[in-house]
Amino acid sequence: MTDRVRNAPLEPPPVPEEPLLRHLIGDALRRVRQERGLTLREVSEAAQVSLAYLSEIERGRKEPSSEVLAAVYRALDLRLADLIGEVADQLSTVSAPTPAPVPAPTPAPAPCCGAPRALVLAA
């Protein structure tokens, strides 16, 4: 094994990507809407948000303002705090990065070719 390979720095393990907030919000909105048996059109009309925009929010393609989120959640008869709590719970389940492993000490090279060994004694 060469010194270059033996002393190569260890790469840290990959850190799991945190999901984007807009994806979590969209998933939560879609889930609640579907649980209540409502269509995109019904919710968009009640929230006074365009159907296309609400669809893009649910698919995680748009980041809605807090006003739009509040309007959509009112249309679903929920509080904005319910959405925030659900999204926070989902974010807390994302695993924290694991610390990088500590490299093992590199052993001293073995004597080569029967080189003479010297023993030094202190007086």
C-alpha positions, 0 to 999 in steps of 0.5 A: 500500500502506498503512502498516498493511498494510506494517508488519503483523507476519509470522505464523510458519509453522505448527509441525507438531504432534507426535504424542501419545505414547499414539498412538505407543505404541498404533501400536507395540503393534498393529504388533508384535502383528499381526506376530506373528499374535496377537489382542487376546484372546491378548495381553490374557490373557497380559498379564492386561489387559482386552481392552477396555483393551488395545484402547483402548491400541492405538487411542491412547485410553488412556495406560497405566501403565509396569506395564501396558506392561511386562506387554503387552510381556512378553506379546509377548516383548519388552523395554519398552526396545524400545518406548521406542526405537521411539517415540523414533525416531518422535518424532525424525523429527518436523520441528523448527519452522522459524525465522520469516522475517526481514522485508525492510526497508520502503522509504522512501516515494517523494516525492509530487506533484513536491515540491521536493527539497533537497540539503544540502551540508556545508561 
